[in-house]
Amino acid sequence: MSIRLIATDLDGTLLGDDGAVSPRTRAALDAARDAGIATIPVTARQPIGLRPIAAQAGFTDWALCGNGAYGVHLTTGEHLFAEEIPPAVQQELAEALNSVLPGLVYASVRDAGEGFVAQEGYAALAQTSDHKRDPQTMGGVPLVDVLAAPSLKLVIRHPSVSIPEIYAALQALGLTGFEATLSGAPFVEVMAQGVTKATGVAQVCARLGIDPSEVLAFGDALNDLEMLRWAGRGVAVGNAIDVVRDAADEVAPSNADDGVAQVIERMLAG
């Protein structure tokens, strides 16, 4: 089958090392849209961090945020779906993880991705680039308040323990009821059970009447793995981590070399 939808990660994949959409990449996306191919961003970012990139890339239709936890139409504002972590699951997770790694801090993404509720001490560890929010605006509340309402994404970090160590400790707990992943950001990311970028793209495709075999997907990090395996053609950029490269149908040039654009150009050229 021919490609009808392009689903692409942003950071480390579509975007250059400067965090921007290159002219070549914008031209390739425009050419795909002119050919009738839908193009959607599939990102760990919240809407606040997606909007400026969407403007650069020309994304105006569906977008997936929070690693596939929620889908929103960038023009109409329509919400396609939102998958939240129940408070009881968050509370069990935090209690168990804090028992083996004291000193962790948490933040909850909620309210269609527009809300960000950070634990006391979280802002001191954050940079503006982490969540595309000024840490001085994050405030801080007791952990019980962070965990009291459902989250589209729960993020976890520590002042001295590495992200891979936190992720490994979380996996070792053997708990269920959630999905955890890494995007290359300086925190562990937790979503509702069963939520991945693949499940999010599947919901958009169901809405548009597109078969998985008609999807071309691009990614670089662990949170892209399921999407690349699910899509009819999964492409890892050259800077992708090994497990993503191994799972991909193709390894393109790196994000710094406009790898996504090169694949799209070749596809359109036939």
Number of C-alpha atoms within 10 A of each C-alpha: 9 11 20 22 26 23 25 27 27 24 22 22 26 29 21 19 14 10 14 16 21 20 13 15 25 17 16 22 24 17 15 22 17 10 11 12 18 20 25 26 26 29 26 27 22 24 21 14 17 21 15 11 19 19 12 14 24 16 23 17 16 22 27 32 25 29 29 30 29 24 26 21 16 20 10 10 11 11 14 16 16 21 21 23 25 19 16 14 17 23 16 15 19 20 11 14 18 14 10 13 15 11 13 20 22 22 26 26 23 21 14 21 22 10 14 21 23 25 22 17 18 22 20 13 13 19 14 11 12 15 16 14 16 13 18 12 9 18 15 18 15 13 17 12 14 25 26 14 19 21 30 28 29 27 18 20 22 20 13 8 13 13 18 13 12 20 19 10 15 20 15 10 12 7 13 12 15 17 17 20 19 19 20 16 14 18 23 23 22 26 27 25 17 15 22 23 28 24 17 26 28 20 18 20 17 12 10 12 10 16 16 20 15 18 28 24 29 31 34 32 24 17 24 28 25 16 31 29 17 19 25 19 20 26 29 32 28 21 21 23 16 13 13 25 23 13 16 23 16 17 22 22 18 21 26 18 18 22 25 28 23 16 20 17 18 10 12 12 7 5
